[in-house]
Amino acid sequence: ELSEEQVLRRYRLDKEAIAALCRDLGADLESLTGRSHALPVAVKVTSALTFLATGSFQTATRQATGISQSAMSNCLAQFLEALQRRAARYITFPLTADAGDLPSAASGTAAVTTAFPGVLGLVGAMHVALRAPSENEPAFRNAANFHSINMQLVCDAAGAITNVVAKFPGSCPNATVLENSALARLLEGARMEGAWLLGDRSYPLKPWLMTPIAVPRGAAELRYNALHGAAMAALRRTRALLRLRFRCLAKGTGTGPG
């Protein structure tokens, strides 16, 4: 009954995308008990999307008429578990240099493509706020003095997310998250020659990771840093769009279950 604009505003996805989620997750979300009051798949999906879009159980419960906050919490848990089991369908890291060439869309000029051929992706961190956990609380307090998960994110120039690591506490440095990730082991063991990641100053320079020059000397190094920064703009846009689309990821609203 909602218009396409209303659906986008409430759920941050269009009707076609929501229908596809219902089809893909239906087998997991359909009730196995046959109870007459079991929630339909569409209600579970839209209820979970409302929380992800707003970051508030209260708002999600209010918009999903007749659903209690505990039922909303169950919907969210079931939705996320079902979606996570299918994550590999949507998030796939490129294994060849050709698949990862950084297009000029990253900066709007062909110069970036020329400067960084064979780039597999852009890696960076994104802190997702959460309630202070009861165990090991200090580990989750980050440098900005709020509790978070330090989520590692890799995307391409078009903003497509190709790798996520979301299990390290907020106090964990970006370099440590990368060093202990399966992505690092993959690139250290089977990286194609001439294939790279780009990362910011929080990461160390590696044979497969290109970072800015800390103290550039001369025009060539200054140009390298400028092109590197222009390429990394795609990652900054991706993080900003994620927070804008799904308010549960934004500081102040990202306080869902830890």
C-alpha positions as CSV (number, residue, x, y, z in Angstrom):
1,E,0.0,0.0,0.0
2,L,3.0,2.3,0.4
3,S,4.4,4.3,-2.6
4,E,7.9,3.5,-3.8
5,E,9.1,6.7,-2.2
6,Q,7.5,5.8,1.2
7,V,9.1,2.4,1.0
8,L,12.5,3.8,0.3
9,R,12.2,6.3,3.1
10,R,11.0,3.7,5.7
11,Y,13.1,0.6,4.7
12,R,16.0,2.1,2.7
13,L,15.4,-0.5,0.0
14,D,12.9,-0.5,-2.9
15,K,10.0,-2.9,-3.2
16,E,11.8,-5.1,-5.6
17,A,14.8,-5.6,-3.3
18,I,12.5,-6.3,-0.3
19,A,10.6,-8.9,-2.3
20,A,13.9,-10.5,-3.3
21,L,14.9,-10.7,0.4
22,C,11.6,-12.3,1.2
23,R,12.1,-15.0,-1.5
24,D,15.8,-15.6,-0.6
25,L,15.3,-15.8,3.2
26,G,11.8,-17.3,3.2
27,A,13.0,-20.9,3.8
28,D,14.7,-19.8,7.0
29,L,12.1,-17.3,8.2
30,E,8.9,-19.4,7.7
31,S,7.6,-20.8,11.0
32,L,8.3,-24.4,11.5
33,T,5.7,-24.8,14.3
34,G,2.6,-24.1,12.3
35,R,1.3,-21.8,15.0
36,S,-1.6,-19.7,13.8
37,H,-0.1,-16.5,15.2
38,A,3.3,-16.9,13.6
39,L,4.5,-13.8,11.8
40,P,4.6,-13.9,8.0
41,V,8.0,-13.7,6.3
42,A,7.3,-10.2,4.9
43,V,6.5,-8.9,8.3
44,K,9.8,-10.3,9.7
45,V,11.8,-8.8,6.8
46,T,10.2,-5.4,7.0
47,S,10.4,-5.3,10.8
48,A,14.1,-6.1,10.7
49,L,14.7,-3.5,7.9
50,T,12.9,-0.9,9.9
51,F,15.3,-1.3,12.8
52,L,18.4,-1.3,10.5
53,A,17.1,1.8,8.9
54,T,16.4,3.7,12.1
55,G,18.6,2.1,14.8
56,S,15.7,2.1,17.2
57,F,13.6,-0.8,18.5
58,Q,11.0,1.7,19.6
59,T,10.6,3.2,16.2
60,A,10.6,-0.2,14.5
61,T,8.0,-1.6,16.9
62,R,5.8,1.5,16.5
63,Q,5.8,1.3,12.7
64,A,5.1,-2.5,12.7
65,T,1.7,-2.4,14.2
66,G,0.9,-5.2,16.7
67,I,4.4,-6.4,17.2
68,S,6.0,-6.3,20.7
69,Q,9.5,-5.2,21.2
70,S,10.5,-8.8,22.1
71,A,8.9,-10.0,18.9
72,M,10.8,-7.3,17.0
73,S,14.1,-8.4,18.6
74,N,13.4,-12.0,17.5
75,C,12.6,-10.9,14.0
76,L,15.9,-9.0,13.8
77,A,17.9,-12.0,15.1
78,Q,16.2,-14.4,12.7
79,F,16.7,-12.0,9.8
80,L,20.3,-11.4,10.5
81,E,21.1,-15.1,11.0
82,A,19.4,-16.0,7.7
83,L,21.1,-13.2,5.8
84,Q,24.5,-14.0,7.3
85,R,24.3,-17.6,6.1
86,R,23.9,-16.2,2.6
87,A,26.6,-13.5,2.9
88,A,28.8,-15.1,0.3
89,R,26.2,-14.6,-2.3
90,Y,26.4,-10.9,-2.0
91,I,30.0,-10.2,-0.7
92,T,32.7,-11.7,-2.8
93,F,36.3,-10.7,-3.0
94,P,37.9,-10.6,-6.5
95,L,40.7,-13.1,-7.0
96,T,42.2,-11.7,-10.1
97,A,43.8,-8.3,-10.9
98,D,41.5,-7.9,-13.9
99,A,38.4,-8.1,-11.7
100,G,39.8,-5.5,-9.4
101,D,41.1,-2.8,-11.7
102,L,40.1,0.5,-10.2
103,P,38.0,2.4,-12.7
104,S,38.3,6.1,-13.2
105,A,35.0,6.6,-11.3
106,A,37.0,6.7,-8.1
107,S,38.2,10.2,-8.9
108,G,36.5,11.2,-12.2
109,T,39.8,11.0,-14.1
110,A,41.6,8.3,-16.0
111,A,44.8,9.2,-14.1
112,V,43.8,7.0,-11.2
113,T,43.4,4.0,-13.4
114,T,46.8,4.6,-14.9
115,A,48.5,5.1,-11.5
116,F,46.9,2.1,-9.8
117,P,46.4,-0.8,-12.3
118,G,45.4,-4.1,-10.7
119,V,43.8,-2.7,-7.6
120,L,41.6,-5.3,-5.9
121,G,39.9,-2.9,-3.5
122,L,40.1,-0.2,-1.0
123,V,40.4,-1.2,2.7
124,G,39.5,0.9,5.7
125,A,37.8,0.8,9.1
126,M,34.3,1.8,10.3
127,H,33.4,1.9,14.0
128,V,29.9,0.6,14.7
129,A,28.7,1.8,18.1
130,L,27.2,-0.7,20.6
131,R,26.1,-0.8,24.2
132,A,28.8,-1.3,26.7
133,P,29.2,-5.1,27.0
134,S,29.2,-6.7,30.5
135,E,32.4,-8.6,29.7
136,N,35.7,-7.1,28.7
137,E,34.2,-3.6,28.5
138,P,37.5,-1.6,28.2
139,A,38.4,-3.5,25.1
140,F,35.4,-2.2,23.3
141,R,36.1,1.5,24.1
142,N,37.7,3.1,21.1
143,A,39.9,6.2,20.7
144,A,36.9,8.4,20.4
145,N,35.7,7.2,23.8
146,F,32.6,5.2,22.9
147,H,32.0,1.5,22.7
148,S,32.2,-0.1,19.3
149,I,33.1,-2.9,16.9
150,N,36.1,-2.0,14.7
151,M,34.7,-3.2,11.4
152,Q,37.1,-3.7,8.5
153,L,35.5,-2.9,5.1
154,V,36.8,-3.4,1.5
155,C,35.0,-2.0,-1.5
156,D,35.6,-1.3,-5.1
157,A,35.5,2.1,-6.8
158,A,31.7,1.7,-7.5
159,G,31.1,1.2,-3.8
160,A,30.4,-2.6,-4.0
161,I,31.5,-4.2,-0.7
162,T,33.7,-7.2,-1.3
163,N,35.0,-8.1,2.1
164,V,33.9,-7.4,5.7
165,V,35.4,-8.3,9.1
166,A,33.2,-7.4,12.0
167,K,34.4,-9.3,15.1
168,F,37.2,-7.1,16.7
169,P,36.5,-4.7,19.6
170,G,36.8,-0.9,19.1
171,S,40.2,-0.6,20.9
172,C,41.8,-2.9,18.3
173,P,44.0,-1.0,15.9
174,N,43.1,-1.1,12.2
175,A,46.4,-2.7,11.3
176,T,45.8,-5.5,13.9
177,V,42.4,-6.2,12.5
178,L,43.8,-6.6,9.0
179,E,46.8,-8.6,10.1
180,N,44.5,-11.2,11.8
181,S,42.0,-11.4,9.0
182,A,41.5,-14.2,6.4
183,L,42.0,-11.5,3.8
184,A,45.6,-10.8,4.8
185,R,46.3,-14.5,4.8
186,L,44.8,-14.8,1.3
187,L,46.8,-11.9,-0.1
188,E,50.1,-13.0,1.6
189,G,49.7,-16.6,0.3
190,A,48.1,-16.5,-3.2
191,R,48.1,-12.9,-4.3
192,M,48.3,-12.4,-8.1
193,E,51.4,-10.6,-9.2
194,G,50.6,-6.9,-9.7
195,A,47.4,-7.0,-7.6
196,W,47.0,-4.6,-4.7
197,L,44.8,-3.1,-2.0
198,L,44.9,0.6,-1.2
199,G,44.7,1.6,2.5
200,D,45.1,4.7,4.6
201,R,47.8,5.8,7.0
202,S,46.5,3.5,9.7
203,Y,47.9,0.5,7.9
204,P,51.6,-0.5,7.3
205,L,53.0,-0.7,3.8
206,K,53.0,-4.3,2.5
207,P,53.8,-6.0,-0.8
208,W,50.1,-6.2,-1.4
209,L,49.0,-3.0,0.3
210,M,49.8,0.5,-0.9
211,T,49.5,3.3,1.6
212,P,50.3,7.1,1.5
213,I,53.8,8.3,1.9
214,A,54.1,9.8,5.4
215,V,56.7,12.5,4.4
216,P,56.5,13.0,0.7
217,R,59.5,14.5,-1.0
218,G,59.4,15.9,-4.4
219,A,56.6,16.2,-7.1
220,A,56.4,12.5,-7.8
221,E,55.6,11.5,-4.2
222,L,53.2,14.4,-3.8
223,R,51.4,13.3,-7.0
224,Y,51.3,9.7,-5.7
225,N,49.7,10.8,-2.4
226,A,47.2,13.0,-4.3
227,L,46.1,10.1,-6.6
228,H,46.0,7.7,-3.6
229,G,43.7,10.1,-1.8
230,A,41.5,10.5,-4.8
231,A,41.2,6.7,-5.2
232,M,40.3,6.3,-1.5
233,A,37.4,8.7,-1.9
234,A,35.3,5.8,-3.0
235,L,35.7,4.1,0.3
236,R,34.8,7.3,2.2
237,R,31.6,7.6,0.1
238,T,30.7,3.9,0.8
239,R,31.1,4.4,4.6
240,A,29.0,7.6,4.5
241,L,26.3,5.9,2.4
242,L,26.1,2.9,4.7
243,R,25.6,5.2,7.8
244,L,23.1,7.3,5.9
245,R,21.1,4.3,4.6
246,F,21.3,2.1,7.8
247,R,21.1,4.4,10.8
248,C,21.9,1.5,13.1
249,L,25.5,1.9,12.0
250,A,25.7,5.5,12.9
251,K,27.2,6.6,16.2
252,G,24.4,7.4,18.6
253,T,22.0,5.0,17.0
254,G,24.2,2.0,16.5
255,T,23.4,0.6,20.0
256,G,21.7,-2.6,19.1
257,P,22.7,-6.0,20.6
258,G,26.4,-6.4,21.0
